[in-house]
Amino acid sequence: MNSENLKATRRVASISIAIAIVVLGVKYAAYAMTGSAALYSDALESVVNVVAAAVAFWALEVSHRPADKDHPFGHHKAEYFSAVVEGVLIVVAALLILREAWHAFQTPRDLNAPMIGIAINAFATAINLVWAVRLIRLGREKRSPAFSADGRHLMADVVTSVGVVAGLALATVTGWLWLDPLLAALVAVNILFEGWKVVTSSLSGLLDQAMEPTDEERARTIISANAQGALEVHDLRTRLAGRATFIEFHMVVPEAMTVGDAHDICDRIEAALEAEFEAATVQIHVEPEQEIKQTGVPVV
């Protein structure tokens, strides 16, 4: 990644931290004004957002470090650790919310200035919605597990916040105070589910998940289109590590072909794959024609 893209990534991560802090302050103000357990749960989840944004910033910094002696393949997987940490924090927040909801259910509380608190919370929710959409889009564009996890978590926060606002409005109109702790408990269950999704998706990356089938098919097509002179390509394997893509395969060439000619074919294939897949690392094992299998990527 060039310096301009790195600066842009740092800027986005810094904005995430700033937005998380602002939203936390706004949501806590809504809770302090009303004493609502549901708004407390929403504010507590925002604490997780602040910590997660800070961890994501650290992970992005580490993931952009160049390869070194101890990490010859780079530090790309640091982003997956960020996503796992975020998932764990979500679970902790959910357990704290359930504890608060249980206390509120045992001792129902009258809500103070509920409509003002609801309006303040709705404002914070709108901020989160705009930024969540932005992060999810950036996560896809930059293949960033940290941005994707943060964006999905924020979107889950938006959904639960909308439910909290609607439920509190109903509780205010009807006087059903038990709705407040019930909403808090539902928020906890929802973010537990979201935390599980974040952790499992990140663990797939740590376990060297392959490229998406559509991307792998594109790689096969590119290899085939640029392997003129070779006899066959087989044993294609791919894996993802954050932004990085690793592609390796065996290429069979005529036994009489010179090393220089085989190297030219490899260079052509590598250049085509690296142009199509950002941060791609390609490894090609050249084999003589007696290794042909007739089952690999066809050469056209």
C-alpha positions as CSV (number, residue, x, y, z in Angstrom):
1,M,0.0,0.0,0.0
2,N,1.4,3.4,-1.0
3,S,1.9,6.2,1.5
4,E,-1.2,8.1,0.4
5,N,-3.4,5.1,0.9
6,L,-1.8,4.5,4.3
7,K,-2.5,8.1,5.3
8,A,-6.1,7.8,4.2
9,T,-6.5,4.6,6.2
10,R,-5.1,6.2,9.3
11,R,-7.4,9.2,8.8
12,V,-10.4,6.9,8.6
13,A,-9.4,5.0,11.7
14,S,-8.8,8.3,13.6
15,I,-12.2,9.6,12.6
16,S,-13.8,6.3,13.9
17,I,-12.3,6.9,17.3
18,A,-13.5,10.5,17.4
19,I,-17.0,9.6,16.3
20,A,-17.2,6.7,18.8
21,I,-16.2,9.1,21.6
22,V,-18.8,11.8,20.5
23,V,-21.6,9.2,20.2
24,L,-20.7,7.7,23.6
25,G,-21.0,11.2,25.2
26,V,-24.3,11.9,23.6
27,K,-25.8,8.5,24.5
28,Y,-24.6,8.7,28.1
29,A,-26.2,12.1,28.3
30,A,-29.5,10.5,27.2
31,Y,-29.1,7.8,29.9
32,A,-28.2,10.3,32.6
33,M,-31.2,12.4,31.8
34,T,-33.7,9.6,31.8
35,G,-32.3,6.8,34.1
36,S,-33.4,4.3,31.4
37,A,-31.8,0.8,31.5
38,A,-32.3,0.5,27.8
39,L,-30.5,3.8,27.1
40,Y,-27.8,2.6,29.6
41,S,-27.4,-0.5,27.5
42,D,-27.0,1.6,24.4
43,A,-24.4,3.8,26.0
44,L,-22.5,0.8,27.3
45,E,-22.3,-0.6,23.8
46,S,-20.8,2.7,22.7
47,V,-18.0,2.2,25.2
48,V,-17.2,-1.0,23.3
49,N,-17.2,1.1,20.1
50,V,-14.6,3.4,21.5
51,V,-12.3,0.6,22.6
52,A,-12.8,-1.3,19.3
53,A,-12.0,1.8,17.2
54,A,-8.8,2.3,19.2
55,V,-7.8,-1.4,18.7
56,A,-8.6,-1.2,15.0
57,F,-6.3,1.8,14.7
58,W,-3.5,-0.2,16.3
59,A,-4.2,-3.2,14.2
60,L,-4.2,-1.2,11.0
61,E,-0.8,0.3,12.0
62,V,0.7,-3.1,12.6
63,S,-0.8,-4.6,9.4
64,H,0.9,-2.0,7.3
65,R,4.4,-2.8,8.6
66,P,6.7,-4.3,5.9
67,A,7.8,-7.9,6.0
68,D,10.8,-8.5,8.3
69,K,13.1,-11.3,9.3
70,D,10.6,-12.7,11.9
71,H,7.5,-12.1,9.7
72,P,8.6,-12.7,6.1
73,F,5.0,-12.8,4.8
74,G,4.2,-9.4,6.4
75,H,1.8,-8.4,9.3
76,H,-1.5,-8.4,7.4
77,K,-3.3,-10.7,9.8
78,A,-3.1,-8.2,12.6
79,E,-6.5,-6.9,11.5
80,Y,-8.1,-10.2,12.3
81,F,-6.9,-9.9,15.9
82,S,-8.6,-6.5,16.0
83,A,-11.9,-8.1,14.9
84,V,-11.6,-10.9,17.4
85,V,-10.9,-8.4,20.3
86,E,-14.0,-6.5,19.2
87,G,-16.1,-9.6,19.3
88,V,-14.9,-10.4,22.8
89,L,-15.7,-6.9,24.0
90,I,-19.2,-7.2,22.5
91,V,-19.8,-10.3,24.6
92,V,-18.5,-8.6,27.8
93,A,-20.8,-5.6,27.1
94,A,-23.8,-7.9,26.6
95,L,-23.3,-9.6,29.9
96,L,-23.0,-6.2,31.7
97,I,-26.2,-5.0,30.0
98,L,-28.1,-8.2,31.1
99,R,-27.0,-7.6,34.6
100,E,-28.3,-4.0,34.5
101,A,-31.6,-5.2,32.9
102,W,-32.1,-7.7,35.6
103,H,-31.7,-5.1,38.3
104,A,-34.1,-2.7,36.5
105,F,-36.7,-5.5,36.1
106,Q,-36.6,-6.3,39.8
107,T,-36.9,-2.6,40.7
108,P,-38.9,-0.7,37.9
109,R,-37.8,2.9,37.5
110,D,-39.8,6.0,36.5
111,L,-38.2,7.6,33.5
112,N,-37.3,11.3,33.7
113,A,-37.8,13.5,30.5
114,P,-38.0,10.4,28.3
115,M,-38.9,12.1,25.1
116,I,-35.9,14.4,25.3
117,G,-33.7,11.4,26.1
118,I,-35.1,9.6,23.1
119,A,-34.4,12.6,20.8
120,I,-30.8,12.8,22.0
121,N,-30.3,9.1,21.5
122,A,-31.8,9.2,18.0
123,F,-29.3,12.0,17.0
124,A,-26.4,9.7,18.1
125,T,-27.9,6.8,16.2
126,A,-28.1,8.9,13.0
127,I,-24.3,9.6,13.3
128,N,-23.6,5.9,13.8
129,L,-25.7,5.0,10.7
130,V,-23.8,7.4,8.4
131,W,-20.4,6.2,9.6
132,A,-21.4,2.5,9.6
133,V,-22.3,2.6,5.9
134,R,-19.0,4.3,5.2
135,L,-17.0,1.7,7.1
136,I,-18.7,-1.2,5.5
137,R,-18.1,0.2,2.0
138,L,-14.4,0.9,2.9
139,G,-14.1,-2.6,4.3
140,R,-15.1,-4.1,0.9
141,E,-13.0,-1.7,-1.1
142,K,-9.8,-2.1,0.9
143,R,-10.4,-5.8,2.0
144,S,-10.0,-4.6,5.6
145,P,-11.3,-7.0,8.3
146,A,-10.9,-4.2,10.9
147,F,-13.1,-1.7,8.9
148,S,-15.6,-4.4,8.1
149,A,-16.0,-5.6,11.7
150,D,-16.2,-2.1,13.0
151,G,-18.9,-1.2,10.4
152,R,-21.0,-4.3,11.0
153,H,-20.8,-3.7,14.8
154,L,-21.9,-0.1,14.3
155,M,-24.8,-1.2,12.0
156,A,-25.9,-3.6,14.7
157,D,-25.7,-0.8,17.2
158,V,-27.9,1.3,14.9
159,V,-30.5,-1.5,14.6
160,T,-30.7,-1.9,18.4
161,S,-30.8,1.8,19.0
162,V,-33.8,2.2,16.7
163,G,-35.5,-0.6,18.6
164,V,-34.7,1.1,21.9
165,V,-36.0,4.5,20.7
166,A,-39.3,2.9,19.5
167,G,-39.7,0.8,22.6
168,L,-39.1,3.6,25.0
169,A,-41.6,5.8,23.1
170,L,-44.1,3.0,23.6
171,A,-43.2,2.6,27.3
172,T,-43.7,6.4,27.7
173,V,-47.1,6.4,26.1
174,T,-48.4,3.3,27.8
175,G,-46.7,3.6,31.2
176,W,-45.4,0.0,30.9
177,L,-42.1,0.4,32.8
178,W,-41.2,-3.3,32.4
179,L,-40.6,-2.5,28.7
180,D,-37.4,-0.6,29.6
181,P,-35.5,-3.6,31.1
182,L,-36.9,-5.9,28.5
183,L,-35.5,-3.7,25.7
184,A,-32.1,-3.7,27.5
185,A,-32.2,-7.5,27.5
186,L,-33.1,-7.6,23.8
187,V,-30.2,-5.3,23.0
188,A,-27.8,-7.6,24.9
189,V,-29.1,-10.7,23.0
190,N,-28.7,-8.9,19.6
191,I,-25.2,-7.7,20.2
192,L,-24.2,-11.2,21.5
193,F,-25.3,-12.5,18.1
194,E,-23.4,-9.8,16.3
195,G,-20.3,-10.5,18.4
196,W,-20.5,-14.2,17.5
197,K,-20.6,-13.3,13.8
198,V,-17.6,-10.9,14.1
199,V,-15.5,-13.5,15.9
200,T,-16.3,-16.4,13.6
201,S,-15.6,-14.4,10.4
202,S,-12.3,-13.3,11.8
203,L,-11.3,-16.8,12.8
204,S,-11.8,-17.9,9.2
205,G,-9.2,-15.4,8.1
206,L,-6.8,-16.5,10.8
207,L,-7.2,-20.1,9.4
208,D,-6.1,-19.1,5.9
209,Q,-9.4,-18.9,4.2
210,A,-9.3,-19.2,0.4
211,M,-10.4,-16.5,-2.0
212,E,-14.1,-16.2,-2.8
213,P,-15.1,-18.6,-5.6
214,T,-15.7,-15.8,-8.1
215,D,-12.3,-14.3,-7.4
216,E,-10.6,-17.7,-7.7
217,E,-12.3,-18.2,-11.1
218,R,-11.0,-14.8,-12.2
219,A,-7.5,-15.9,-11.2
220,R,-7.9,-19.1,-13.2
221,T,-9.0,-17.2,-16.2
222,I,-6.1,-14.7,-15.9
223,I,-3.5,-17.5,-15.5
224,S,-4.9,-19.4,-18.5
225,A,-4.9,-16.2,-20.7
226,N,-1.3,-15.5,-19.9
227,A,0.3,-18.9,-19.8
228,Q,1.1,-19.2,-23.6
229,G,4.0,-21.6,-24.0
230,A,3.2,-23.7,-21.0
231,L,1.5,-27.0,-21.2
232,E,-0.6,-26.9,-18.1
233,V,-1.2,-25.3,-14.7
234,H,-2.5,-27.3,-11.8
235,D,-2.7,-27.4,-8.0
236,L,-3.9,-23.8,-7.7
237,R,-4.2,-22.7,-4.0
238,T,-5.1,-19.4,-2.6
239,R,-5.4,-17.8,0.8
240,L,-6.3,-14.4,2.2
241,A,-4.6,-12.4,4.9
242,G,-6.3,-9.1,5.4
243,R,-5.6,-7.0,2.3
244,A,-3.0,-9.5,1.0
245,T,-3.8,-12.3,-1.4
246,F,-1.5,-15.3,-1.8
247,I,-1.7,-17.3,-5.0
248,E,0.4,-20.4,-5.7
249,F,0.3,-23.1,-8.4
250,H,2.4,-25.5,-10.4
251,M,3.1,-24.8,-14.1
252,V,4.2,-27.6,-16.5
253,V,6.4,-26.6,-19.4
254,P,8.0,-28.5,-22.3
255,E,11.1,-30.3,-21.1
256,A,13.2,-28.6,-23.8
257,M,12.1,-25.1,-22.8
258,T,14.9,-22.9,-21.4
259,V,14.9,-21.6,-17.9
260,G,14.7,-18.1,-19.3
261,D,11.6,-18.8,-21.4
262,A,9.9,-20.4,-18.4
263,H,10.8,-17.4,-16.3
264,D,9.2,-15.0,-18.9
265,I,5.9,-16.9,-18.7
266,C,6.0,-16.7,-14.9
267,D,6.7,-12.9,-15.1
268,R,3.7,-12.5,-17.5
269,I,1.3,-14.4,-15.3
270,E,2.5,-12.7,-12.1
271,A,2.1,-9.2,-13.6
272,A,-1.4,-10.0,-14.8
273,L,-2.5,-11.3,-11.4
274,E,-0.9,-8.5,-9.4
275,A,-2.6,-6.0,-11.7
276,E,-6.0,-7.6,-11.0
277,F,-5.6,-8.3,-7.3
278,E,-4.2,-5.6,-5.0
279,A,-1.4,-6.7,-2.7
280,A,-1.2,-10.1,-4.4
281,T,1.8,-12.4,-3.9
282,V,2.2,-15.1,-6.6
283,Q,4.4,-18.2,-6.3
284,I,4.8,-20.5,-9.3
285,H,6.5,-23.9,-9.2
286,V,7.8,-24.8,-12.7
287,E,7.7,-28.6,-13.6
288,P,8.8,-30.6,-16.6
289,E,6.2,-32.1,-18.9
290,Q,6.2,-35.6,-17.3
291,E,4.4,-34.0,-14.4
292,I,1.4,-33.1,-16.5
293,K,-1.9,-34.1,-14.8
294,Q,-4.5,-33.0,-17.4
295,T,-6.7,-31.8,-14.5
296,G,-5.4,-28.3,-13.9
297,V,-6.1,-24.8,-15.2
298,P,-6.3,-25.1,-19.0
299,V,-3.8,-23.1,-21.0
300,V,-5.2,-21.3,-24.1
